Amino acid sequence: MLLNPERSALQAKLEQATGVNVDVCLQCGCCTGGCTGIEFMDFSPRQVIQMIKLGHRETLLNSSAIWFCAACHICEDRCPAGIHITEVMDGLRSMAADDPSLPENEKKQFHRMFLSHIKRFGRLHEGSFTLAYSWCAKMPLPEIKLMWRMFTKGRIDVKLPHRPAASFKKLISSLRERGDTAK
Amino acid sequence: MKDISVVAYYPGCSLHGMSRAYDLSCKQVCDKIGIRLVDIPDWNCCGATSAHTVDRALNLAINVRNLNLAGKTGAMVMAAPCAACYSNLKRTAVSLRDDAVRKKAAELLEDSVADIEVMHFSELFARPGTAAKVQQYIQRTFNGLKMACYYGCLTVRPFHTVEFDNSENPQSLDDLLKMTGVDCIDWSHKTECCGASFAACGPELVAAKTEEIIGQALAAGAEAFAVACPLCHTNLEMSLYRLGRLDIPVTFFTQVIGLAMGFTDKEMGLQHLLANAFPWKEKLAIVS
């Protein structure tokens, strides 16, 4: 199959955001061969790259492929053309997360809640975050017996969340003012 | 090679929660071999998977802040025990080699950007000088204990950023644990990803991956795991619990080294492990 040498709008936008040029992809499939999330993806990483070139924006932003990528970097490590595929996936996910017209999913919700927790407390407070996320996203918690066992093993942090210094709060508020991160 | 007698210590969020045994063992082992770990005041979360996944500017800002705070301690090297923290910090440090990124980082931070080398603890210990020190302090060795060294994804990948060990068949942990007499098995899933944060938002993925990893390690004859990441640790343990196989302990590699150095099970935090059956009493022998 011959591709139109002109870049799709999607490819140009991704390249601008991430600096990654997918033109050099030779469609070998090494990325797909090692992929962690492949069993749960509707499109393989190799297909994702091709679809970027073809400009299938809506299909990609609605795919399970971008959300089941575990960012384990195996594709990137094995890519003979040296394409930073994880960054391309990050670029697609950022686009999907920033587009309010797209449907919600539990992974998007996880990232959003995680980042708002971090922006507030500076560090992750595992216990309270896990409870809040499971409740909001209706995701299952580990069974009570296991959680109790973890507690008795001293694995659950019972201290209050961290309180970040003023310099951290200032960094976050200046990012927000510039529109670089969500309010 | 940069001086590693003083290292800025970036524990990461999990080491204050689920993985305090890793925190304990890293600190004690470093103390023994003469690496001084200095705390980084008010370090913040590295953003884990979420920041680089959906918020590039935030990812750069919070990681550069950590690098800067670490630089201000005066150390030349910053070390992280968690693979995800390490990866975010290292990838940010590497990206700063680009002047445009460095400029953007300085703007976000309103400060100049510190140059500090980022290392994972496996790299810190595998350095020739440090490894020799570890060897020097080994007081007792394990006898007939087969362990699977499980590196996971981000301690060794992507190689263009990590620039250490081998991303397909890494040996750094194997070499370290062999010094303690452990029989490190050769197996195929050393660097498979465990699914990490999908434990919360995609548990079916984590179940599939961890069951495959555990199955392969057991088939290769492993009696226990040694890991170098809190996420790998928790995901493997939870999976072993679901499989009813808590007879297979998942340890941090630093705990195994520490036990061989003569630290007690309490000092190495074995009581925090879900499977509390690590055969350190039966299989450790004093080096004559």
Interface residues (C-beta under 8 A of the other chain):
Chain A: A17 T36 G37 E39 F40 W67 F68 A70 A71 C72 H73 I74 E76 D77 G82 H84 T86 D90 R93 S94 A97 D98 E106 K107 K108 Q109 F110 H111 R112 F114 L115 I118 K119 G122 R123 L124 H125 E126 G127 T130 Y133 S134 A137 M139 P140 P142 L146 R149 M150 K153 G154 R155 I156 D157 K159 P164 A165 S167 F168 L171 S174 L175 D180 T181 A182
Chain B: C13 S14 H16 G17 M18 S19 R20 P41 D42 W43 N44 C45 G47 A48 T49 S50 A51 H52 T53 V54 D55 R56 A57 L58 A61 I62 R65 S87 L108 L109 E110 C153 L154 R157 P158 F159 H160 S167 T191 E192 C193 G195 A196 S197 F198 A200 C201 G202 P203 E204 L205 A208 K209 M238 Y241 Q271 H272 L273 L274
